[in-house]
Amino acid sequence: MTATTTEQTSTATPSWRRRSRPDNPRRMFALKGNVGFYVGLTVLILLVLLGIIFPLIAGKGTVANPINTLAAPSAKHWFGTDEYGRDILVRCIGAIQSDLFLAMAVTAVGLLIGSVLGSLSATVGGWFDTVVMRFTDILMAFPAFVLALVISASLGNSAMHAAIGVAIAYIPQFVRLTRSQALQVRSSDFVAASRVSGTSTLVIALQHVLPNSFRAPLIQGTLIAAWSILDLAGLSFLGVGVQPPTPEWGQMISVGSGDVLLGDWWTALFPGLMIVISASAFQLIGDRLERSIR
């Protein structure tokens, strides 16, 4: 009996160790409890595919047709037509390149620059860390959309300038998040061993600290991608983003808002739904990934 008790005690796993064990990948990506994640991922993949094949399906939907202006949704035009007779469904799909793809590019640039600056700031320390963080605090003192609006309006009304403004507005968030993770990583044994071996601070920051501090900013990037879609659409709604005749959801809402008062609700409703659907897809994905690191 004593031997059996001893064997059970030695093989039993302490409760604290069981709790600290990382999530099982099978459990993390199991269908149960992750329906929202798969719904968001499916919607995002479909939107990306539609954006890629848009040139093949556009056809005459992007050409003005004065005879068919402001036609209500029907079997021929599922989302109706706008004031120029253009098919709104085709334009909503075409706007994926101006909103979804641009938001993903903006997030990727912000993530890359912010993560590198954050890891360097934590690793180098000293005056460099002070300068980076003070500048980050100044940028974060402004709401992201207001800062993006000021930057894009100062540079000029275009899609590129709007993207630059949104990217700059979200870089500080990546800097702070990466720095907080990097401060923990830089005190680890393998970083100390690299310093003793004579590895330069830049190499330590990019090869050791950054890869081990990248997970949380990467997950946060899915949420910021959703905010970027809203910001880019908002800038175009105000006229400082994507310019006509390029299709863009915020711009379409801006033009169609006047039609709503006349009863032509479809010109603004469907572009708005596209914004909600695409932003929600990123939110659903980011919410599940965020819970995976808690």
Steps between C-alpha positions, in 0.01 A plus 500: 500500500784735580666438166175563316440824689855615431466420130171691473651796680804510273300474181228745598536844349480791746197722455710810440686328218178388337366854505816648350502253212443678166179447309475181302501596129216258438296665773588849378377431146214268597166588344322512835538847651678635193210539260552877486866450408417275207216722386732802499774307321258369237355847435848651476617235252190554285551876498866461403410262216232739376748785508752299301259390227323838482655596162350183353147558631476878468379507142258781422411553866755778534379689192244779540155425363277810517195301392517285816577755772397433860336168417377315808649158591370235262596169343707689243668733747507335842618815681333745260678774307635841592428846358712420193337164435802299619439168670552545875584134559784517250626825653481353852715210386739736323536702821655197670829601339466855633392407852580145603830459313613851592414442866699177503799677343475787749488256791799306368709817466399622845572160652845477339615851591342501845634158597854582391496834685350340810756220517789741438367738764484226763836348408707816456341696784652828617439816300374307198224341704407838650478672161295222341255475788453876537429530128263205528318665790457819296342310210275297730371821658289544185215267402619277216239622253564868577875452456447312172266774380752776576787315330308396189342844456841665537659274239213526253181316415594156369486134595876485559499797736203359688688171541809684628287690751330186634831311519667776701198520729529132599879459512514626865270219614730239351803674653360495854371144478824362354710692752302359794560148370864569417575627850421151629695323228819708539547373858497135389805276517551461125514879456753526782706225337495689170627815671782310669602344168545850356191516276410856408189664645341536156541129424362406842198722448418368151600134533407421860275762658272581205407140399413420862294819541309480174201284592293756692551781242412258220171411669431866571554562130179315415303743716682803363423379147130530587552854634701589189207403278276735698758780491568471127129499428453798730774697327348428160159597635645840590663530158866467601546133410434306182378734228230436234449317274687226690239303698535528878246417770525821700486712186195308378324562832585870478350528152203278579409670829313767306306235308374345825294813569331448163418137577789342308640325808703233319772738379632544855377186676697235314841676514439544873426130537827418322689707756322325788558153355871547424579670832302239693693220329829638633344556842380139523843367403685735733272427795576128486873550453506749788335249731758239401784693669320575824 
